[in-house]
Amino acid sequence: MLKRCISCGRNTKDFAEFPCPDCAEKVVRCHYCRENRNKYSCACGFAGP
């Protein structure tokens, strides 16, 4: 199953999926972006490392 990373936009099989701390919408981040602490922003406006 492929999912699109919210940080870089790549489709990946190696990802983490978790709820946004503000709105609980699912956030998907690839292994690379998580390791490098690339920023992401949810549709609700929450931004994280």
C-alpha positions as CSV (number, residue, x, y, z in Angstrom):
1,M,0.0,0.0,0.0
2,L,1.4,3.4,-1.0
3,K,0.7,6.6,0.8
4,R,1.7,10.2,-0.1
5,C,4.0,12.0,2.3
6,I,2.5,15.3,3.5
7,S,6.1,16.9,3.7
8,C,7.7,15.9,0.4
9,G,4.7,14.6,-1.7
10,R,6.4,11.3,-2.6
11,N,4.5,8.0,-2.7
12,T,6.0,5.5,-0.3
13,K,5.5,2.2,1.4
14,D,7.8,3.2,4.3
15,F,5.7,5.7,6.3
16,A,4.2,6.7,9.6
17,E,0.6,7.7,10.0
18,F,-0.7,9.6,13.0
19,P,-3.5,12.0,13.9
20,C,-2.9,15.7,13.8
21,P,-2.6,17.1,17.4
22,D,-5.1,19.8,16.6
23,C,-7.8,18.3,14.4
24,A,-7.1,14.5,14.5
25,E,-6.9,14.3,10.7
26,K,-4.5,11.6,9.6
27,V,-1.0,12.8,8.8
28,V,1.3,10.6,6.6
29,R,5.0,11.1,6.6
30,C,7.7,9.1,4.9
31,H,10.7,7.6,6.7
32,Y,13.1,10.2,5.1
33,C,11.1,13.2,6.2
34,R,10.7,11.9,9.7
35,E,14.4,11.1,10.1
36,N,15.4,14.6,8.8
37,R,12.6,16.4,10.7
38,N,11.2,18.0,7.6
39,K,8.4,20.4,8.4
40,Y,4.8,19.6,7.6
41,S,1.5,21.4,7.9
42,C,-2.0,20.0,8.2
43,A,-5.0,21.3,6.4
44,C,-6.2,22.9,9.7
45,G,-3.0,25.0,9.9
46,F,-1.0,23.0,12.5
47,A,2.7,22.8,11.6
48,G,5.2,20.4,13.0
49,P,8.8,19.3,12.6
